[in-house]
């Protein structure tokens, strides 16, 4: 019997690092971000629908998605973000489920679904357990600024479009607070990994 573990959390909290640590501890990982890129490949039905809603400005000359333009639209208006999610999530979920089945067929007992919009896409419904990664706002701001090189104003917009720490605490089986060193994060994650593997 395979156990599917949803991994999500706040932007800049360090979810990708946690995902890597689980992978190093024998868990298979399905990356929803990679699945979302697959969903919007040039010529895909999903990309066509996005262009119909948001206009040709979100499509580059090489027929790929202009993520920067789309992000500016959806992160400054919650109703626009909702529109995008309504289009994208069913396509992403289809790809996610296909990858999960492939891993199950390979005999993996524990699969991590690494998904920033786990709750928004209702993918939490297919998970046996939920783990959320959180961190203090100033720490997250610093990490995002260094990683993505975006302005503080755009970081603020991104934060406003996301769930609060209280929401994650209330809706998760495990919370990993990542306010310190990578060593501490590894220790916390490995403890949870061991607990899950022991059942």
C-alpha positions in Angstrom: 0.0 0.0 0.0 1.5 3.3 -1.1 1.3 6.3 1.2 0.9 9.7 -0.6 2.3 12.7 1.5 1.4 16.2 0.4 4.2 18.7 0.9 3.4 22.4 0.8 4.0 25.6 2.6 4.7 29.3 2.5 6.6 30.9 -0.4 10.3 31.1 0.6 9.9 28.8 3.6 12.3 26.1 2.1 9.9 23.5 0.8 12.3 22.4 -2.0 15.0 21.7 0.5 12.6 19.6 2.6 11.6 17.8 -0.6 15.3 17.0 -1.4 15.8 15.6 2.1 12.9 13.3 1.8 14.2 12.1 -1.6 17.6 11.4 0.1 15.8 9.3 2.6 14.2 7.0 0.1 10.9 8.8 -0.7 9.8 9.2 -4.3 8.9 12.8 -5.2 6.3 14.2 -7.7 7.1 17.9 -8.3 3.8 19.7 -9.1 5.8 22.7 -10.4 7.4 20.5 -13.1 3.9 19.1 -13.8 2.5 22.6 -14.2 5.3 23.4 -16.7 4.4 20.2 -18.6 0.7 21.3 -18.6 1.5 24.6 -20.4 3.9 23.3 -23.1 3.5 25.1 -26.4 0.4 23.8 -28.3 -1.2 22.4 -25.1 -5.0 22.7 -24.5 -4.2 24.3 -21.1 -2.0 27.1 -22.7 -4.7 27.8 -25.3 -7.3 28.3 -22.6 -4.9 30.6 -20.6 -4.4 32.7 -23.7 -8.1 32.9 -24.3 -8.7 34.3 -20.8 -5.6 36.5 -20.3 -4.9 37.5 -23.9 -2.0 37.0 -26.3 0.3 39.2 -24.1 0.9 36.1 -21.9 2.3 34.2 -24.8 5.9 34.7 -26.0 6.8 34.9 -29.7 8.1 31.3 -29.5 4.6 30.2 -28.3 5.8 29.5 -24.8 4.1 31.0 -21.7 5.3 34.4 -20.5 5.4 33.6 -16.8 6.6 37.1 -15.8 3.6 38.8 -17.4 1.2 36.2 -16.1 2.6 36.5 -12.6 2.2 40.3 -12.6 -1.5 39.8 -13.6 -2.4 37.1 -11.1 -0.4 38.1 -8.0 -1.9 41.6 -8.0 -5.5 40.4 -8.2 -7.0 37.4 -6.3 -9.9 37.0 -8.7 -7.4 36.7 -11.6 -5.4 34.1 -9.7 -8.6 32.2 -9.1 -9.3 32.2 -12.8 -5.9 30.9 -13.6 -6.1 28.2 -11.0 -9.5 27.1 -12.3 -8.0 26.5 -15.7 -4.7 25.0 -14.7 -5.4 22.8 -11.7 -7.4 20.0 -13.5 -4.6 19.7 -16.2 -1.9 19.6 -13.5 -3.8 17.1 -11.4 -4.1 14.8 -14.4 -0.3 14.8 -14.9 0.3 14.4 -11.1 -2.0 11.4 -10.9 -0.3 9.8 -13.9 3.2 10.2 -12.3 1.9 8.9 -9.0 0.6 5.7 -10.7 3.9 5.3 -12.5 5.8 5.4 -9.1 3.3 3.1 -7.5 3.9 0.6 -10.3 7.6 0.8 -9.7 6.9 -0.3 -6.1 7.5 2.9 -4.2 5.9 2.8 -0.7 6.1 6.5 0.1 5.5 9.3 -2.4 5.9 13.0 -1.7 3.7 15.3 -3.7 5.6 18.6 -3.6 2.9 21.2 -4.4 2.9 24.9 -3.5 -0.8 25.1 -4.3 -1.7 21.8 -2.7 -4.9 23.1 -1.0 -5.9 25.5 -3.8 -5.9 22.7 -6.3 -7.7 20.3 -3.9 -4.8 17.9 -4.3 -4.9 17.5 -0.5 -8.0 15.4 -1.0 -5.8 12.6 -2.5 -3.1 12.7 0.2 -2.9 10.5 3.2 -0.8 13.0 5.2 0.0 16.7 4.8 3.4 18.3 5.8 3.7 22.1 5.6 6.9 24.2 5.8 6.7 27.7 7.3 9.2 30.4 8.3 9.1 33.9 9.6 8.1 36.6 7.1 11.4 38.5 7.2 13.4 35.3 6.6 11.1 34.3 3.7 11.4 37.8 2.1 15.2 37.6 2.2 15.2 34.1 0.6 12.8 35.1 -2.2 14.6 38.3 -2.9 18.0 36.4 -3.2 16.5 33.5 -5.2 14.1 35.3 -7.6 15.5 38.9 -7.6 12.0 40.4 -7.3 11.1 43.6 -5.6 9.7 43.9 -2.1 6.4 45.1 -3.5 6.0 42.0 -5.7 7.0 39.8 -2.7 4.3 41.5 -0.6 1.7 40.8 -3.4 2.8 37.2 -3.5 2.4 36.8 0.2 -1.0 38.4 0.2 -2.2 35.9 -2.4 -1.2 32.9 -0.2 -2.5 31.2 2.9 -1.5 32.3 6.4 0.8 30.3 8.7 -2.3 29.6 10.9 -4.1 28.0 7.9 -1.1 25.6 7.3 -0.9 24.7 11.0 -4.7 24.0 11.1 -4.7 21.8 7.9 -1.5 19.8 8.3 -0.4 16.6 10.1 3.1 18.0 10.5 4.6 21.5 10.5 8.3 22.1 9.8 9.4 25.6 10.9 12.5 26.6 9.0 13.8 29.6 10.8 17.3 28.4 11.5 20.1 26.4 9.8 20.0 23.7 7.1 21.3 21.2 9.6 18.4 21.8 11.9 16.0 21.6 9.0 17.5 18.3 8.0 17.1 16.9 11.5 13.4 18.0 11.8 12.7 16.5 8.3 14.5 13.2 8.9 12.6 12.7 12.2 9.3 13.0 10.3 10.5 10.8 7.5 11.5 8.1 10.0 8.1 8.4 11.8 6.2 8.0 8.5 8.4 5.0 7.4 7.8 3.3 10.7 4.1 3.9 10.4 
